[in-house]
Amino acid sequence: MPGQQLVCVWQAVHALAPNLDKITSDDLCTITEHFQKLSSCQSFDDNLFNNLTSGGDKIDFYSYQKFIDTSLRDKGVPTSVLYQEIEAHCWKLIEGSYRANILNSKYAKRLWLIVNRLTNENTFPPTVPGDVFMWLVEKVASELKQMWRGEKPVSPMTFTAILSYLEGNIFSKCSLDDVYKCIDALYHWLVEEIIKTGWMYKRTRKQANWTNWTKRWCVLTPRHLVYYDKGKVGASGKRGEMLITTHTVIENLPEYKGMIHKLQDRFKISNIPYLEMELAPADGATIRRGWVSALEELIKCAKLGTTPVQKLLQERYGKSSDASGEAKENGEIKEIVATLDESQVKARKESVRLLGRSNPTESKEAKLSQDLKKVEVSETDGMSKRDEQHDNANMVSEVQEKIKAVFMQIDTDGNGKIDYKEFDCFIKGLGLQMNEREIKLIYESIDKDKSGCVSFHEFSDYFGNTIMSEEALGLSESKLRGAFLQADRDGTGTVSM
């Protein structure tokens, strides 16, 4: 599975012995012995470590990962804390092995951590597949507003090769400040996995009375909601955190009216019976819908034993999760797609039939006959033409109602038009990792008359040609369609935001 932090151990072995073509138990043992000095680790049994080898010196990554979790991790220490310490220690061991011409040590390390998340854990030397490397370069170029065109590499790329390529072809053409901002953005996304941030009013309850409302800077990651003092974002300003687990429950709440505060868009996060937390946006830029949608996605990921970034990387690698819960969800998505396809086919057939009645010429009849063959679907034997027409009309109506429901959900102010801010919130609420340029391009393609607002007619045309059709092959359209189908679990057109 991509996104594995312990790839750093494979990276360390390769950096210290770059001529090795396979990882051996002796090399791995040398690195692992260093970890016993870490506060989150304990001494390990050499016999247990020796059991990792199979068929000579061959080491299986997941067997090693299991060994670290069960034999090296100190009792009570979260796995995430252990992995972070191991990554930091591996970098200290190998920092001098890499020669960066542009990046300083801090940002070379951050780029190394980013590449670790993209590395195929089943390779040694550890490498990033060519297409995933291209995806990374595209992201870097986009962040730096650079025009970049390249051919797919013949072979996978090591970290040393990636560092050399980025410095020589992209970083050298940009200011150092912009390069560091770019790496920071990718680091926050792929490594820290910061999902949402914003100022929030919060109060908590631990089996007793509620605390007073306080304003905090909240940072949402796959496993925690961390809150900080105003102006003290960082370790020194951290005031507390709430775990996101498989048992976490999200609940929307009505407006709060108190002596001091009047809070709208309030919602509650509960880990009953341990802790309850109520939150409300402290500024107009933060919307409850986006937070609730993100939290629901994180709870689902927790049940699958993954994170949003790992899911994204799995798609890049063409892999799917082995978890039964995800397999079930995939089946539900396929069922929705099949339903949408059937609606589209029947709607097309009805349109062709109606056109045929108003254009009875022989040449047009021949063309319509060909169109009918393309959209022909099996129907129940014995169905009368009247029943068939009624069924098709219902299908068309269902499609229109679905589109209307989505439009009304995006149009939060109810003025009958979708402005860019509303569309931007909708895209981000779906959890799509799109930059502002990609979102703007989609919005402009919907806004056919370039009025700055999207009417229902414009939205209906675009929606019908993307979400309701598999013929739209653009990358952005595919992302949008996939995200919508996952959010529209019941097929009603109302998505979970």
N, C-alpha and C positions, 0 to 999 in steps of 0.2 A: 504494500500500500504506500503510495507516495505521501510525503509529509512526515516521514519517520525521523524523529530527532536523533536517534541513535546511529543514523548514517554518519554522524560526526566521528564515531569510533573508526569506521572504515576509512573516512577521510584522513584521520590521524595516522593510521597505519600506512596508508599510501604516501602521505607527505614525508614521513620519516624514512620510508624505504621505497622510493619511487620506481625502482627497477623490478619490484615484485610483480608477477603476473597473476598471483593468487594469494589470498589471505590465509595464513597458517595459524595453528593454535598457539605456537610460541609467540608470534608477533602480537596476536590478540591478547594473550596473557600478560605480556609486557605492558601494554597500554592499560589493561583492566586493573592491574595491581596498583596503579597510581590512584584509582578511584577510592581505595580504602581510606585515603586521607581525608576525603570529603565528609562534611558533617552529616550528610543524608545517607551515608553508606556504612556498612559494617564489614568485618573481615569475612572472607568467603572461603569455602572449602575447596581445595585444589582438586579433590576427587570429583566433586560436582562439576567443576569447570572442564575437567578432562572428558566427562561424559558428553560434552557438546560435539566432539568430533565424531564424524561418521564417514566411513570409507577412506580412512587415512587422515589427512589433515584438513579435509573439506569442512568448512564452517557454515552452518545455516543461520541466516540473519535472525529469523524469528525464534530459533532455539536460544540464541544468544540474548535476545530481548527478554525472553521468558526467564532466563537465568538471572539477568539484572534485576528484574521485577521481584523474583521470589527469593533469591539468595543473597543479593547485594544490597537491596533497599532496606534501610533501617525501618523498624516497626513504627508505624504512625506517620511516616513521611509520605506525602502525596507523590505520585509518580511524576507529575509535571515538575515538581521542585527538584527531584532527583535528576531528571533529564536536563534541566537547565544548568545544574551544577556540572554535570558531565560535559555538556557542550562547552561551557566556559573553560573547563580544565583542558579539554582537547585543544582549544584554540591557543591556550598558553603554551602547550607542548609544541605546537607546529607553526606558531606565528612567524618565526624566522625563516620558514621554508618557502614562503611566498614573497615574490618581489613585485610590489605595486609601484608603478611610476607616477601615478596621479593621486590615488587614494591614500589617506593616512591610515594608521592602524585601526582606529575606531570604525571607519567606514569599510575598510577591507574585511574586517570581522563581520560587519552587518551583511555585506554582499555574500560572504562565505555562508552565513546562516540562511540567507535566502536560497542560495544554490542547494544547500542541504535539503531544503523542503522539496526541491524539484528533482533530486537525485534518485535514480533507480536503485533501491536497496539490494537488489539481486545481482549487482555488477561489481566486479573488482578488476582494475581500478574503478572506483565509484564514478559514474558518469551520468550526465543528463541526456536523455534521448534527443535526437536532432530536431524533431518537430516541437518539443517542449522548449528547447533552447531558442528556437525561432520565436516562439510565443513570448518568452522572457524579453528578447531583444525588442520585439514590437511594443511591449509594455514600457520598456525603458525609453525607447524613441518617442513614444506617445507622451510620456510624462515630461520629457525634455523638449517637446515640440520640434523634433527633428524628422526630416524626411529620410526614410531608410528603406532600401530595397536590398534584399540579399537572397541568395540561393540556399536551399536546404543543405546543411552539412552532410558530407558523405558518411561520417561516423559520429557516434555520440561524443559529447564534450566533457572533459574534466574541468574542475574548478580553475586550474591554472590556465587552461585554454580559454575559458569564458572570461576570466579577468583580463587576459591579454587582448581578447577580441573587443570587449567593451571599452577598454581604455584606448585602444588604437583607432577604433572606428566611430565611437560615439562620444565618450567622455572628453576626449581631446578637443572636440569642437564646441564644447560648452563651458560656461563659467563653473568654477569649483563649487560655488554656493548652490547653483542649480543642480549639479550632480549630487551633492549631499542631500538636497531636498528630495530628489528623485529616489535615492536609496532609502531615505527615511520613510517615504510613502510606501514603498514596496515592503520595507521591514515591518511597518505597523500592520500592513495588510496580511502578509504571508507568514511572518514569524510571530509577532505579538497577537495577531488575529484580532485586532480591535474592530469590533462590529459597529458600535455606536458610541458617540460621546455627546455630552451636552449638560447644560446647567439644569438641575432639577430640584424641586422642593421634595423633601423626603421626611418620613417619620417611620419609626419601627415599634414593634411590640414583641416582647419575649414573654409569653404566657402571663402578661400582666397588663398595665395600662400603656397607652400609646405615648411615645415621646413627643416633644414639641416639634413643629415643622422647622426644618433648617434647610438652607440653600447649599447644595453640594454639586461639585463637578463629578459627573458619573461617567464611568468608562465600562462598556460592556464587552467582555471577551467570551469565548466559548464555555468557560467553566466558572466565571465569576462576574458579578456586578460590583465594581469597586467604586467607592466614593471618597472624594478628597475635599479638604478645606478650600475656601475661596482663595485663589492666588497662591496656593501651595500644592500644585500638582506634582506629585513625585512621592518618593518613599517617606519623606519627612511630613508631608501633608496628608497622608493616608489616614482616613478616619475609620474605615471598616470595609467589609465586603460581605456579599451574600453569594453562596454557592448556587450554581445552576445544575440541578441533578435531574434524574429521571422522575423524581417525585415532585418537582417544582410545579406550582399551579399559578396560572395567570388569570386575572379577573378585572374587567373594566368596571369602573365605579362612576357614580354621578358626580356632579359638581359639588365641591366642598365650600361651605359658607361659614366662616368663623368670625371672631371678633377682629382678627388682624388680616387673615388670608381669605381670599376667594379664589379657589383653584379649579380650573377646568381641565378636561382631558386626564382625569385622575385614573390610575390603575393600581392594582395590588399584586405583589409577588409573594407567594407563600411557600415556606418549607415547614408545614405543620408537622409536629407541634413545637418546632424549635424557634422559628422566626417568621414574622410577617413584616412586609415593608410596603408602604404606600408611596407612590411617586406621582408628581405632576410637573409638567414642563414649566420652567421658569422664564422662558422667552418664546416669542412667536415662531422662531425658526425650528423649534423642536415639536414634533407631532407624535401624539400617542400611538397612532396607527403603525408608524415605522418601528417604534420600540416594541410594541406588542408582537408584531410580525417577526421581528428579529428574535425575541425571547422564545416564541413558539418554535421557530426553526432550531434554536439551540437545544431546546428540550427534546425535540425529535432526534437531533444528532446525538445527544447523550444516550438515548435509548438504543441507537445504532452503534454506539461506541466510536463515533467519528466526530469531525468538526466540519464547518462549512468549507474551509480551505481544503481539507482532505477530500471532500466530495468534489470540489472543483478540480483538484489535481487528478482524481480518479477518472474524471471525464476526459482530461487531457491525455491520460494514459490508455484510455479505452477500456478501463476496468469497471467492474460493478462490485458493490459490497456483497459479502457472503451472508450478511445478516438476514435472517428470515423476515424481519420486519420491513427491511428495504425491498426485499423480493416481493412482498405483498403489495407494497406501495407501487412498485413498478407495474404490477399487474393491474392495479386500479388506474394508473395513468394510461396504460394501453387500452383499457376499456373505454376511458373517456375519449381517447383519440379515435377509436373505432366508431363511437357514437357520433362524434363530430364529422368524421368522414362520411358516414351513412347519411347524415343530415345534408351535407354538401352535395352528395351524389343525387339524392332525391330532389333537392331544390333545383339543381341544374336540369334534371329531366323534366320537371314541371315547366321551367322556363322555355326549354326547347319545344315542348308540346304546345304551349300557348303561342309561341312564335310561329309554329307550323300552321296553326289555325288561321292566322292573319296573313300568311304568305303562301298561298296554295299553288304557286307556279311550280312547274316540273323540276327546274334546276334547283330551286330552294328546297323542294321536298327531298331531293337526292342528298343535299348537304345536311339537312336536318336528320335524315335517316342515318347518315354516318355519325353525327353527333350522338344520336340515341344509342348507337352501338357502343360508343366509348363510355357512356355512363350507365349502361345496362346493369341492373342488379337483379338477383333472384327474388321473386315475389311469391307470396303464398298462392298456391293453385286455387283457382275458383274465385279469386277476388274480383269483384265487379269494377268496371271503370269508374263508377261514381265513388265507390269506397276508396279506390286508389287515389283519385284526385283529392278527396277529402284528407287522406293520410298525408299526401305530399304538401298540401296547404298547411297542415298542422306542423309539419317539419320546418317549413319556411318560417312560420310564425314563431316556433321555438327558437330558431336561430336569431331572429330579430329581437326577441325578448331577451336572449342571452346578451346580445350586443348592447341593448339598451340598459340592462342591469349594470354592465361593466362601465358604460359611459357615465351613468348616474353616480357610481361609486367614486370615479375619478373626479367628477365635477363637484368638489366639496362645498363650494359656495352656492351651488344650485342655480347659476345664472344661465344654464343651457349651453355653455361653452367651456372648453378646457384650455386654461392658460398654461404657459410653460412651467410655472411653479407647481401647479397641480400635477402635471404629467411627470415632472422630475420626482416628486414625492411618491407617485405611484410606482415608478420604475425602481426606486430605491427600496420601497416597501416590499417589493417582490424579492428583494435580496440579490438583485442582479449586480455583478461587479462590472459596471460600465462607467467609463469616464464621462466628463461633461460633454466632450466633443461627440461621442457616440450617441448620447441621449439627445443632444441638439439636432444631430443629423436625422434621427428617427422622427423627432417632432416636426422638423421642417418638411420631411417627406409626407407626413400626414396633412399638414397645413397647405393644401393645394393652392388656395387663393392668396397665400402669403399675407393674411390679415393679422397674424400674430396670435390668433385664437383658433382652436379646432372646433368646428361645428359637429353636430351629430352625424350629418350626412358624410362629412369627410372622414370621421372616425369609423363609421360603419363600412365605408369602402375599404379603408386600410385594414380594419380588423377582419373583414371577410376574406381578404386576400392574403393574410398572414396567419393569424391564429386559427382560422377555420379552413386553411388550405395548406397542404404540404408542398405546394409548388413554389413557395417563396424560399429560395435557397440561400439568401444572404445570411452572414454570420450573426448580425444583430437581430434580424428577424427570427432566426432559429433560437437564439437565446431568449427572446421575449416570449415566443411560443412555448418553449419548454418550461419557463418559469411560470407562465400563466396556467398551463395544464397541471403543474404540481400544486399551485395554489388553489385552483378550482377543483377541489377534490370531489365535490358532490355533483359537478357538472351543471350547476345552476347559473353560472356566470358571475356569482358573488365570490370574490377571492378572499382568502384569509390574509389580512394585512396587519 
